[in-house]
Amino acid sequence: MFGPTLILRKPRTSEMALSNQVKESISMALDNLRDALAFAARAEHPITIHTISDILMRLESLECMDELMDKFDKAQARTKDSH
């Protein structure tokens, strides 16, 4: 009936950036998923290939969003300092 409602709030400092440990784990997961995708492309059902590809895309976009949020935070801090 109703569409999703976004509740926007300022993230806590601990929520702002991915930690190095999380970044490393995501990087290792991406490497393993790429290997899995290479093997799956040879013998698995298309839905399996699609699902692995979807997970890869989401993890890669998570890394990009982290970089984007870092840039946004830095720009916001500069704006705040100039006032």
C-alpha positions in Angstrom: 0.0 0.0 0.0 2.5 2.6 1.1 6.0 3.1 -0.3 9.1 2.8 1.8 9.8 5.7 4.2 13.3 6.9 4.6 14.4 8.0 8.0 17.4 10.3 7.7 19.6 10.9 10.6 23.2 12.0 11.0 25.4 8.9 11.3 27.4 8.4 14.5 31.2 8.8 14.1 31.6 5.1 14.3 29.2 4.5 11.4 30.8 7.0 9.0 33.6 5.0 7.4 34.4 1.3 6.9 37.2 0.1 9.1 40.3 -1.3 7.5 39.4 -4.7 8.8 36.0 -4.5 7.0 37.6 -3.2 3.8 40.2 -6.0 3.8 37.5 -8.6 4.4 35.3 -7.2 1.6 38.3 -7.2 -0.7 39.0 -10.9 0.1 35.4 -11.7 -0.4 35.4 -10.0 -3.8 38.4 -12.0 -4.9 36.8 -15.3 -3.8 33.5 -14.3 -5.5 35.3 -13.5 -8.8 36.9 -16.9 -8.7 33.5 -18.5 -8.0 32.0 -16.6 -10.8 34.7 -17.8 -13.2 34.0 -21.4 -12.3 30.2 -20.9 -12.3 30.3 -19.4 -15.8 31.4 -22.8 -17.1 29.0 -25.2 -15.5 26.3 -23.6 -13.3 22.7 -22.5 -13.9 22.2 -18.9 -15.0 20.4 -18.0 -11.7 23.6 -19.0 -9.8 25.7 -16.8 -12.1 23.3 -13.9 -11.7 23.2 -14.2 -7.9 27.0 -14.2 -7.6 27.2 -11.2 -10.0 24.6 -9.4 -8.0 26.6 -9.9 -4.7 29.8 -8.8 -6.5 28.1 -5.6 -7.7 26.7 -4.8 -4.2 30.0 -5.3 -2.5 31.8 -3.1 -5.1 29.2 -0.4 -4.7 29.7 -0.5 -0.9 33.3 0.3 -1.4 32.4 3.2 -3.8 29.8 4.5 -1.4 32.4 4.5 1.4 34.7 6.6 -0.7 31.9 9.0 -1.7 30.8 9.4 1.9 34.4 10.2 2.9 34.5 13.0 0.3 31.1 14.3 1.4 32.3 14.3 5.1 35.5 16.2 4.2 33.5 18.8 2.1 31.0 19.2 4.9 33.8 19.7 7.4 35.4 22.4 5.2 32.1 24.2 4.9 31.6 24.0 8.6 35.1 25.3 9.3 34.6 28.3 7.0 31.6 29.5 8.9 
